[in-house]
Each structure stands twice: as structure tokens, then as C-alpha cells.
């Protein structure tokens, strides 16, 4: 009997130890919680942690009631018949209302967090026009003074800057997105072909890039570093190529990078958005509206 008890506990504990050994040091110490690199990511992390705490408290209560019922109402003799209860109206009302209340609370906190991270009334420090095309990204950085009022209507031909520099990916080059630390940057998301999804896991935030619609959000990085971003929406046969490298740097390094793009001749009066339709990398640059022959 003693050996069976040891084996019964050793198997699950051994499985937990095996799973824990696969966690890196940083993830293990944070209980698999991410370490957000943006101000908006902190709000998302708080929402996630609150949901986990609520779920854990609910689980403990449910497990406690289950074990209480198992012990309290266990069969004490072979010929004993437990009390037969057809229904318990107060209990049924409780376990009907309680889940509804929990869903309402989760929904309220989710909406509140969403409103905070998508707040876009305040003028950002920078605006970057992001184009997601099959199958890479193009980042358009503005030069000179920013006119935030020109960005009020994102569907007209007015843009926030008088000129732009750009960095676009190809089949052999992964583009780079540079952002200044501790400054807010608005991403205006464009697609000339199919639905993509623009996001950086370190920011804990992503958004669909929809043809004919300019989605947008603001991000404020809180520390310098290099991370990987990608497309999170299956967008075709080479979806896996839609990667980019994010560099969060100081303002001086950011300005220097934009100057390097300008010196390399990667300039334009308007951001490169791919025209009404774009089927190739060349189409992105020329604004071609001709489809494949």
C-alpha cells in the first residue's frame, strides 16, 4: 500500500519537474509571464495576470467543493444508500448567475484595457506608414515637422510629413523597423493585396492590416533592444517570410538611421503604399495596378 502511494505521487510530480526543466531561467522565474517592452504591453500583462488570478481562485473553490463532497458524502458502508436529491433551487440559481457575473466582469476589464491601449486622441511623437504586402513589409518614416492634423482623415491623399524615407523587404532581405525609446509612435497600417497582421510579441500587441481600411494604433517602447516582428495572419504561400527586425534605440540613433536611409537614396515625396493593387515587389515601388499575366 505504501509503495502504491509513493508511485501515485511520484508520476505527476515527475511530469511537473520535466515540464519545468524546459523553461528558460527568465521565463521560469516569471511563471511563464511575458516581459513587455512597451507601455501598452504593461496594461495587457495586468489584464492577463488578473484573469489568471480569477481563474485560480475559481478553480480552488471548485476543487475545494469537489473534495468536500467526496469526503463528506462518501459511502460509509456497502448497504448505505445516499440521500436522493432531485434538485436544489438556490444552488442551481447560484451556479447559473455566478458564471454570468464572471463573464461580465471579464468583459468589463477587457473593454477598459482595450480603450486604454487603443487611445489615440493625443498627438503621437512620430507617425510611421506601414505597408504589408505579399510577402514582406515596407516602413515609411517621415522627415521634417509632423502635421498631425493631416492624419485626421487616413483615407485622403494628405500625409503627416512632406517627404519620407523607406525601408522595404524583399525575398532575400528582412526589413528593419526602428523606433525611438520612450516616444509614442502611431502605426498606420496599409495593405494593397490581402489581409495581414502586424505585431511584435515583445509589445504584446498586434493588429490586422486590411485592404481598403487603414487600421492604426500607438505604441511607446519602454526600453532599448532588438526584437523580431512578423505577420500573424496566414496571407499566402510565403506567409512565413513576412518577418521584420525591430530596433528600439535612442532618439539620436533613430535620427541617424533615417539620415542613412536618405543618403542611400531611399526617399520619396509620399509613402510607398503599393497603389490600389500590387502583385510583386516591383509593383510596390511603382504603384502598378496590373495583375499577373
C-alpha positions as CSV (number, residue, x, y, z in Angstrom):
1,X,0.0,0.0,0.0
2,X,2.9,2.4,0.9
3,X,4.6,1.7,-2.4
4,X,1.4,2.4,-4.4
5,X,1.0,5.7,-2.6
6,X,4.6,6.7,-3.5
7,X,4.2,5.8,-7.2
8,X,0.8,7.6,-7.3
9,X,2.5,10.9,-6.2
10,X,5.8,10.4,-8.0
11,X,4.4,10.2,-11.5
12,X,2.6,13.6,-11.5
13,X,5.5,15.3,-9.6
14,X,8.0,13.9,-12.1
15,X,5.9,15.2,-15.0
16,X,5.8,18.7,-13.4
17,X,9.6,18.6,-12.9
18,X,10.1,17.5,-16.6
19,X,8.0,20.3,-17.9
20,X,9.6,22.9,-15.6
21,X,13.1,21.9,-16.9
22,X,12.1,23.0,-20.4
23,X,11.6,26.7,-19.2
24,X,14.4,29.2,-19.6
25,X,15.6,30.9,-16.5
26,X,13.8,34.2,-17.2
27,X,10.5,32.5,-18.1
28,X,10.7,30.2,-15.2
29,X,11.2,33.0,-12.6
30,X,8.3,34.9,-14.1
31,X,6.0,31.8,-14.1
32,X,5.8,32.0,-18.0
33,X,4.5,35.5,-17.9
34,X,5.9,37.8,-20.7
35,X,8.1,40.8,-20.0
36,X,6.5,43.6,-22.1
37,X,8.8,46.2,-23.8
38,X,6.0,48.8,-24.2
39,X,3.8,50.9,-22.0
40,X,0.7,49.4,-23.7
41,X,2.0,45.9,-23.1
42,X,2.0,46.5,-19.3
43,X,-1.7,47.0,-19.4
44,X,-2.2,43.8,-21.4
45,X,0.0,41.9,-18.9
46,X,-2.1,43.2,-16.0
47,X,-5.3,42.1,-17.7
48,X,-3.7,38.6,-18.3
49,X,-2.5,38.3,-14.7
50,X,-5.9,39.4,-13.3
51,X,-7.6,36.7,-15.5
52,X,-5.2,34.1,-14.2
53,X,-5.8,35.0,-10.6
54,X,-9.5,35.0,-11.1
55,X,-9.3,31.6,-12.8
56,X,-7.1,30.2,-10.0
57,X,-9.5,31.4,-7.2
58,X,-12.4,29.9,-9.1
59,X,-10.5,26.6,-9.5
60,X,-9.6,26.5,-5.9
61,X,-13.2,27.0,-4.8
62,X,-14.5,24.4,-7.3
63,X,-11.8,21.9,-6.3
64,X,-12.5,22.5,-2.6
65,X,-16.2,21.9,-3.0
66,X,-15.5,18.7,-5.0
67,X,-13.1,17.3,-2.4
68,X,-15.5,18.3,0.4
69,X,-18.4,16.5,-1.3
70,X,-16.2,13.4,-1.9
71,X,-15.2,13.2,1.7
72,X,-18.4,14.5,3.4
73,X,-20.8,12.4,1.4
74,X,-18.7,9.3,0.8
75,X,-20.3,5.9,1.2
76,X,-19.6,4.5,4.7
77,X,-21.0,1.0,4.3
78,X,-21.9,-1.3,1.4
79,X,-25.6,-1.3,2.1
80,X,-25.9,2.5,2.6
81,X,-28.0,4.5,0.1
82,X,-27.2,8.2,0.0
83,X,-30.0,10.8,0.2
84,X,-31.6,11.3,-3.2
85,X,-32.0,15.0,-4.0
86,X,-34.0,15.8,-7.2
87,X,-33.0,19.5,-7.3
88,X,-31.7,22.3,-5.1
89,X,-33.1,25.6,-6.4
90,X,-30.8,28.0,-4.5
91,X,-27.8,26.1,-5.7
92,X,-29.0,26.0,-9.3
93,X,-29.6,29.7,-9.2
94,X,-26.1,30.3,-7.9
95,X,-24.3,28.3,-10.4
96,X,-26.3,29.9,-13.2
97,X,-25.8,33.5,-12.1
98,X,-22.2,33.2,-10.9
99,X,-20.7,32.4,-14.3
100,X,-22.7,35.2,-15.9
101,X,-21.3,37.7,-13.4
102,X,-17.8,36.4,-14.0
103,X,-18.2,36.9,-17.8
104,X,-19.5,40.4,-17.3
105,X,-16.5,41.3,-15.0
106,X,-14.0,39.8,-17.5
107,X,-15.7,41.7,-20.3
108,X,-15.7,45.0,-18.5
109,X,-12.0,44.7,-17.6
110,X,-11.1,43.7,-21.2
111,X,-13.0,46.7,-22.7
112,X,-11.4,49.1,-20.2
113,X,-7.9,47.8,-21.1
114,X,-8.7,47.9,-24.8
115,X,-9.8,51.5,-24.5
116,X,-6.5,52.4,-22.7
117,X,-4.1,50.7,-25.2
118,X,-6.0,52.0,-28.3
119,X,-6.4,55.6,-27.0
120,X,-5.4,57.7,-30.0
121,X,-6.7,61.2,-29.1
122,X,-3.3,62.6,-28.1
123,X,-0.9,63.5,-30.9
124,X,1.9,61.0,-31.1
125,X,5.6,61.9,-31.3
126,X,6.0,60.0,-34.6
127,X,3.9,58.5,-37.3
128,X,5.1,55.6,-39.5
129,X,3.2,54.4,-42.5
130,X,3.4,50.6,-42.6
131,X,2.7,48.6,-45.7
132,X,2.2,44.9,-45.6
133,X,2.4,43.2,-49.0
134,X,2.9,39.7,-50.2
135,X,5.3,38.8,-48.7
136,X,7.2,41.4,-46.8
137,X,6.9,44.8,-45.1
138,X,7.7,48.4,-46.1
139,X,8.2,51.1,-43.4
140,X,7.8,54.7,-44.3
141,X,9.4,57.2,-41.9
142,X,8.5,60.9,-42.2
143,X,11.2,63.7,-42.5
144,X,10.8,67.2,-41.0
145,X,8.0,68.6,-39.0
146,X,4.9,66.4,-38.4
147,X,1.5,67.8,-39.1
148,X,-0.8,65.6,-37.0
149,X,-4.0,67.3,-38.5
150,X,-3.1,65.8,-41.9
151,X,-3.5,62.4,-40.3
152,X,-7.1,63.0,-39.1
153,X,-8.5,61.5,-42.3
154,X,-6.4,58.5,-43.1
155,X,-8.2,57.8,-46.4
156,X,-7.3,61.1,-48.2
157,X,-4.1,62.0,-50.1
158,X,-2.7,64.1,-47.2
159,X,0.1,62.7,-45.0
160,X,1.7,63.9,-41.9
161,X,5.1,64.7,-43.4
162,X,6.3,66.5,-46.6
163,X,8.7,63.7,-47.5
164,X,9.6,60.2,-46.5
165,X,12.4,57.6,-46.3
166,X,11.6,54.0,-46.5
167,X,13.0,50.5,-45.9
168,X,11.3,47.6,-47.7
169,X,11.9,43.9,-47.5
170,X,12.5,41.5,-50.4
171,X,12.7,37.8,-50.8
172,X,16.4,38.0,-49.6
173,X,16.3,40.9,-47.2
174,X,14.4,41.2,-43.9
175,X,13.4,44.8,-43.4
176,X,14.2,46.7,-40.2
177,X,11.8,48.8,-38.2
178,X,13.5,51.5,-36.0
179,X,11.7,53.2,-33.1
180,X,12.9,55.8,-30.6
181,X,12.6,54.7,-27.0
182,X,10.2,56.5,-24.6
183,X,8.4,58.2,-27.5
184,X,4.9,57.4,-28.8
185,X,4.7,56.2,-32.4
186,X,1.5,55.7,-34.4
187,X,1.4,52.9,-37.0
188,X,-0.9,53.5,-39.9
189,X,-1.4,50.0,-41.4
190,X,-1.9,49.6,-45.2
191,X,-2.3,46.6,-47.4
192,X,-2.6,46.6,-51.2
193,X,-3.4,42.9,-51.6
194,X,-4.7,40.6,-48.8
195,X,-5.2,40.7,-45.0
196,X,-2.0,40.7,-43.0
197,X,-1.4,41.1,-39.3
198,X,1.3,43.4,-37.9
199,X,2.7,42.7,-34.5
200,X,5.7,42.4,-32.2
201,X,5.5,39.8,-29.5
202,X,7.6,41.9,-27.1
203,X,4.9,44.6,-27.3
204,X,2.1,42.2,-26.6
205,X,0.0,43.9,-29.3
206,X,-0.9,43.2,-32.9
207,X,-3.5,44.3,-35.4
208,X,-5.0,43.3,-38.7
209,X,-3.8,45.0,-41.9
210,X,-6.9,45.1,-44.1
211,X,-7.0,46.2,-47.8
212,X,-9.2,49.3,-48.2
213,X,-9.0,50.1,-44.5
214,X,-6.3,52.0,-42.5
215,X,-6.1,50.4,-39.1
216,X,-3.9,52.2,-36.6
217,X,-2.5,52.1,-33.1
218,X,0.1,53.8,-30.9
219,X,3.0,52.2,-29.2
220,X,5.5,53.6,-26.7
221,X,8.6,51.4,-26.2
222,X,10.0,51.5,-22.7
223,X,13.5,50.0,-23.2
224,X,16.0,49.7,-25.9
225,X,16.7,46.4,-27.6
226,X,16.3,44.2,-30.7
227,X,13.3,42.0,-31.3
228,X,11.5,40.2,-34.1
229,X,8.2,41.1,-35.5
230,X,6.1,39.2,-38.0
231,X,2.8,38.7,-39.8
232,X,0.3,36.8,-37.6
233,X,-2.3,36.2,-40.4
234,X,-2.0,33.4,-42.9
235,X,-1.6,35.5,-46.1
236,X,-0.4,33.1,-48.8
237,X,2.2,30.6,-49.7
238,X,5.1,32.6,-48.4
239,X,3.5,33.9,-45.2
240,X,6.4,32.6,-43.2
241,X,8.7,35.1,-44.9
242,X,6.9,38.1,-43.5
243,X,9.4,38.9,-40.8
244,X,11.0,42.2,-39.7
245,X,13.6,43.1,-37.2
246,X,12.6,45.8,-34.6
247,X,15.3,48.1,-33.2
248,X,14.3,50.3,-30.3
249,X,17.1,53.0,-29.9
250,X,17.8,56.5,-28.6
251,X,16.4,59.5,-30.5
252,X,19.9,60.3,-31.8
253,X,20.4,56.8,-33.2
254,X,16.9,57.0,-34.7
255,X,17.6,60.2,-36.5
256,X,20.9,58.9,-37.7
257,X,19.2,55.8,-39.2
258,X,16.8,58.0,-41.1
259,X,19.7,60.0,-42.4
260,X,21.4,56.8,-43.6
261,X,18.2,55.8,-45.5
262,X,18.1,59.3,-47.1
263,X,21.8,59.1,-48.0
264,X,21.1,55.7,-49.6
265,X,18.5,57.3,-51.9
266,X,15.6,55.6,-50.3
267,X,13.4,58.7,-50.4
268,X,10.0,59.6,-51.7
269,X,7.6,62.5,-51.6
270,X,4.8,60.2,-50.5
271,X,4.9,56.9,-48.5
272,X,5.1,53.7,-50.6
273,X,1.7,52.1,-50.2
274,X,1.6,49.8,-53.2
275,X,-1.1,51.6,-55.2
276,X,-4.7,50.2,-55.4
277,X,-3.3,46.7,-56.1
278,X,0.2,45.3,-56.0
279,X,1.2,41.8,-57.0
280,X,5.0,42.0,-56.9
281,X,7.8,43.8,-55.0
282,X,8.3,45.9,-58.2
283,X,4.6,46.7,-58.1
284,X,5.0,48.0,-54.6
285,X,7.6,50.6,-55.7
286,X,5.9,51.7,-58.9
287,X,2.3,51.6,-57.8
288,X,1.5,49.2,-60.6
289,X,-2.1,48.2,-60.8
290,X,-1.6,45.5,-63.4
291,X,-2.1,41.9,-62.2
292,X,-0.1,38.9,-63.2
293,X,-0.4,38.0,-66.8
